[in-house]
């Protein structure tokens, strides 16, 4: 008799656990975007241009270096911050300067932002500058996109694919 109650208690506990999982898998309902909205994600990881050009080592600098560390050129490590601006239908919705990462400011600049926008047709203009020595922008792209409700448009930078990528 004791064994039967043990099995029944175990079945009851497993049933309660399964019911809890079933309830919380459906409730509360999760909606990543409100109805009639789309999303634009601006996401990039890019190394800006070096702040100083490489130059040959002087004789004094070479003498101070260990023989195995003597290279022909000296290149500073610090990189330029990457600036980006995104306009949506003629209005600036994002303007950001991403600083380079790393202790020596020699790593990649990164950015990830989500912008919720109404679904429909939009004119997008993206301006990108990865060199502090250049006034204005080094890369620009304008496009007219049609976004369906719950659609996600990703704005990225890929030098191998021609610069600013809308996908």
Secondary structure, 3 states (H helix, E strand, C coil): CHHHHHHHHHHHHHHHHHHHHHHHHHCCCCCCCCCCEEEEEEEEEECCCECCCCEECCHHHHHHCCHHHCCCEECCCCECCEEEEEEECCEEEEEEEECCCCCCCCCCEEEEEEEEEECEEEEEEEEEECCCCCCCCCEEEEEEEEECCCCEEEEEEEHHHCEEEEC
